[in-house]
Amino acid sequence: MAQFNNIPSNILFALDEIEKAGYEAFLVGGAVRDLMMDVEPHDYDVATSATPEQVMEVFSTYTVIPTGIQHGTVTVLLDDDIIQVTTYRTEGKYSDSRHPDSVQYVKSLAEDLSRRDFTMNAMAYRPRDGRLVDLCGGAHDLMTNIIRCVGNPWMRFNEDPLRIMRMFRMYLKPVGKKSPPRSIDSETLRAAIDVMPKLTEVSAERTQDELNQILLLINLNNYKMPDVFNAFQTMIQTIIPEIAPCIDFEQNNPYHDLTVFRHSLKALAFIDGDARQALVLKLALLLHDIGKPECYTYNKESGIAHFYGHSDVSQQIAAKVLTRLRYSSHTICQVLELIGRHEFEIPQSRASVNRLANKLHYTDFVTLMQMRWCDIMAQNPLHLSWAERLERADKAAELYEKMLDEQDLFTLKNLAIDGSDVMALGVPEGKEVGQWLRYALEQVMDGHWENDKYLLRGNLQACIIKEAMSDDSFTA
């Protein structure tokens, strides 16, 4: 356990200033928990007996922002340090599962700590005299890696159902090699399961934020989660009901040895949370097979099931899920493109690598290859083609990197003509210009046309005239 030696000087200064003004001031919550585990806190929260107005008076010569003054919180800015200062308080009912209906200031630190979510977050520390206030057994639970609600867990989860997702996030956080495995108190887990339906009342923005953090924490060391896996599945299908049919759906296909949901979870576990495009990849892998149950067909003669068209159906379902959870338009486009192309034939030649790279609009070849690799890794390793497919994926990625180094990737930027040349041939400004340019690019990459401005214009003009004389729509 840490000795609280690494608290920034500005934090110590803020605590001292509040106490010199005659009020109590303690570090609370996650900062105390992290310091006790020798982890540098992301932020520092201070609890005090002073009201928000009194805190603002104490720091009247500094920048103070009334970020949540209606809930008793102000933010003090000291150089690069951001300090949340909150008055001791108790909270009323959370009617909207987002904010308490009422906040009542109290003078007792004990009352303030008793309203917090989990015991390891319900400790307070005063640097001036080294006093640790631990009324709920948080230090013991922290040392033994037990996640336990403060007081009555049913009451805690009903106050704010999002605490259920936070419980899983805390469960997934890595532990030290010498630490006992993390567990969830049995009563806390039972309460979470009972209150789970209320997660649907939490705002989409808050749900999305917790889901993102959970997905980024899932890795190969924890994705199985044996003691809480059923509760975890229930949580996921509560916030994404479209995933429910995937939970126990057996695939009955030699390429797979897991249910649809377990396959997806295992696939996304191969992406490290710190990796490039990690969240986009994890979202895509979570949802890439969500349409499989809808596309299931079974051949009685062979005893093998197939999922024809599931990429398109998964795209449609994923679009609804991501829109409902308020993801940005750009993130949605990235995820949908990955899902739509996740079954692509792995390219082996320079031309096929170049062609696939040019078809991507919102993501890139490396990210798509990562998704393909993770998808294969989560399939049946006993299948005769499993190792070969992985090797092909590795070779394709290596070939792409080699082409990048050799500047051998051919894109629209390298084409000898541009949009103005196409419009000069009579094509009106708009989407069709891009279609003709991509058609010309494919012809050049396939070696059918030479990348010469005048020759390209001539070839395109012939195609445009032929298209105009045809009754069929443009299909390039």
Secondary structure as the mmCIF struct_conf table of DSSP 4:
data_model
#
loop_
_struct_conf.conf_type_id
_struct_conf.id
_struct_conf.beg_label_comp_id
_struct_conf.beg_label_asym_id
_struct_conf.beg_label_seq_id
_struct_conf.end_label_comp_id
_struct_conf.end_label_asym_id
_struct_conf.end_label_seq_id
BEND BEND1 PHE A 4 PHE A 4
HELX_RH_AL_P HELX_RH_AL_P1 SER A 9 LYS A 20
TURN_TY1_P TURN_TY1_P1 ALA A 21 GLY A 22
STRN STRN1 ALA A 25 VAL A 28
TURN_TY1_P TURN_TY1_P2 GLY A 29 GLY A 29
HELX_RH_AL_P HELX_RH_AL_P2 GLY A 30 MET A 36
TURN_TY1_P TURN_TY1_P3 MET A 37 ASP A 38
BEND BEND2 HIS A 42 HIS A 42
STRN STRN2 TYR A 44 THR A 48
BEND BEND3 SER A 49 ALA A 50
HELX_RH_AL_P HELX_RH_AL_P3 PRO A 52 VAL A 58
TURN_TY1_P TURN_TY1_P4 PHE A 59 THR A 61
BEND BEND4 TYR A 62 TYR A 62
STRN STRN3 THR A 63 GLY A 68
HELX_RH_3T_P HELX_RH_3T_P1 ILE A 69 HIS A 71
TURN_TY1_P TURN_TY1_P5 GLY A 72 GLY A 72
STRN STRN4 THR A 73 LEU A 78
TURN_TY1_P TURN_TY1_P6 ASP A 79 ASP A 80
STRN STRN5 ASP A 81 THR A 87
STRN STRN6 ARG A 89 GLU A 91
TURN_TY1_P TURN_TY1_P7 SER A 95 ASP A 96
BEND BEND5 SER A 97 HIS A 99
BEND BEND6 ASP A 101 ASP A 101
STRN STRN7 VAL A 103 TYR A 105
BEND BEND7 LYS A 107 LYS A 107
HELX_RH_AL_P HELX_RH_AL_P4 LEU A 109 SER A 114
TURN_TY1_P TURN_TY1_P8 ARG A 115 ARG A 115
BEND BEND8 ARG A 116 ASP A 117
STRN STRN8 PHE A 118 PHE A 118
HELX_RH_3T_P HELX_RH_3T_P2 THR A 119 ASN A 121
BEND BEND9 ALA A 122 ALA A 122
STRN STRN9 MET A 123 ARG A 126
TURN_TY1_P TURN_TY1_P9 PRO A 127 GLY A 130
STRN STRN10 ARG A 131 ASP A 134
BEND BEND10 LEU A 135 CYS A 136
HELX_RH_AL_P HELX_RH_AL_P5 GLY A 138 THR A 144
TURN_TY1_P TURN_TY1_P10 ASN A 145 ASN A 145
STRN STRN11 ILE A 146 ILE A 147
STRN STRN12 CYS A 149 CYS A 149
BEND BEND11 VAL A 150 GLY A 151
HELX_RH_AL_P HELX_RH_AL_P6 PRO A 153 GLU A 159
TURN_TY1_P TURN_TY1_P11 PRO A 161 PRO A 161
HELX_RH_AL_P HELX_RH_AL_P7 LEU A 162 LEU A 172
BEND BEND12 LYS A 173 LYS A 173
TURN_TY1_P TURN_TY1_P12 LYS A 177 LYS A 178
BEND BEND13 SER A 179 SER A 179
HELX_LH_PP_P HELX_LH_PP_P1 PRO A 180 ARG A 182
STRN STRN13 SER A 183 ILE A 184
HELX_RH_AL_P HELX_RH_AL_P8 SER A 186 VAL A 195
HELX_RH_3T_P HELX_RH_3T_P3 MET A 196 GLU A 201
BEND BEND14 VAL A 202 VAL A 202
HELX_RH_AL_P HELX_RH_AL_P9 ALA A 204 LEU A 217
TURN_TY1_P TURN_TY1_P13 LEU A 220 LYS A 224
TURN_TY1_P TURN_TY1_P14 PRO A 226 VAL A 228
HELX_RH_AL_P HELX_RH_AL_P10 PHE A 229 ILE A 239
HELX_RH_3T_P HELX_RH_3T_P4 PRO A 241 CYS A 246
TURN_TY1_P TURN_TY1_P15 ILE A 247 ASP A 248
BEND BEND15 ASN A 253 ASN A 253
TURN_TY1_P TURN_TY1_P16 PRO A 254 TYR A 255
BEND BEND16 LEU A 258 LEU A 258
HELX_RH_AL_P HELX_RH_AL_P11 VAL A 260 ALA A 269
TURN_TY1_P TURN_TY1_P17 PHE A 270 PHE A 270
BEND BEND17 ILE A 271 ILE A 271
TURN_TY1_P TURN_TY1_P18 GLY A 273 ASP A 274
BEND BEND18 ALA A 275 ALA A 275
TURN_TY1_P TURN_TY1_P19 ARG A 276 GLN A 277
HELX_RH_AL_P HELX_RH_AL_P12 ALA A 278 LEU A 287
TURN_TY1_P TURN_TY1_P20 HIS A 288 LYS A 292
HELX_RH_3T_P HELX_RH_3T_P5 PRO A 293 CYS A 295
STRN STRN14 THR A 297 ASN A 299
TURN_TY1_P TURN_TY1_P21 LYS A 300 GLY A 303
STRN STRN15 ILE A 304 HIS A 306
TURN_TY1_P TURN_TY1_P22 TYR A 308 GLY A 309
HELX_RH_AL_P HELX_RH_AL_P13 HIS A 310 ARG A 324
TURN_TY1_P TURN_TY1_P23 LEU A 325 ARG A 326
HELX_RH_AL_P HELX_RH_AL_P14 SER A 329 GLY A 340
TURN_TY1_P TURN_TY1_P24 ARG A 341 GLU A 343
HELX_LH_PP_P HELX_LH_PP_P2 PHE A 344 PRO A 347
BEND BEND19 SER A 349 SER A 349
HELX_RH_AL_P HELX_RH_AL_P15 ARG A 350 LYS A 359
BEND BEND20 HIS A 361 THR A 363
HELX_RH_AL_P HELX_RH_AL_P16 PHE A 365 MET A 377
TURN_TY1_P TURN_TY1_P25 ALA A 378 ALA A 378
BEND BEND21 GLN A 379 GLN A 379
TURN_TY1_P TURN_TY1_P26 PRO A 381 LEU A 382
BEND BEND22 HIS A 383 HIS A 383
TURN_TY1_P TURN_TY1_P27 LEU A 384 SER A 385
HELX_RH_AL_P HELX_RH_AL_P17 TRP A 386 ASP A 405
TURN_TY1_P TURN_TY1_P28 GLU A 406 GLN A 407
HELX_RH_3T_P HELX_RH_3T_P6 LEU A 412 ASN A 414
BEND BEND23 LEU A 415 ALA A 416
HELX_RH_AL_P HELX_RH_AL_P18 GLY A 419 ALA A 424
TURN_TY1_P TURN_TY1_P29 LEU A 425 GLY A 426
HELX_LH_PP_P HELX_LH_PP_P3 VAL A 427 PRO A 428
BEND BEND24 GLU A 429 GLY A 430
HELX_RH_AL_P HELX_RH_AL_P19 LYS A 431 MET A 445
TURN_TY1_P TURN_TY1_P30 ASP A 446 GLY A 447
BEND BEND25 HIS A 448 TRP A 449
HELX_RH_AL_P HELX_RH_AL_P20 LYS A 453 MET A 469
BEND BEND26 SER A 470 ASP A 472
HELX_LH_PP_P HELX_LH_PP_P4 SER A 473 PHE A 474
#
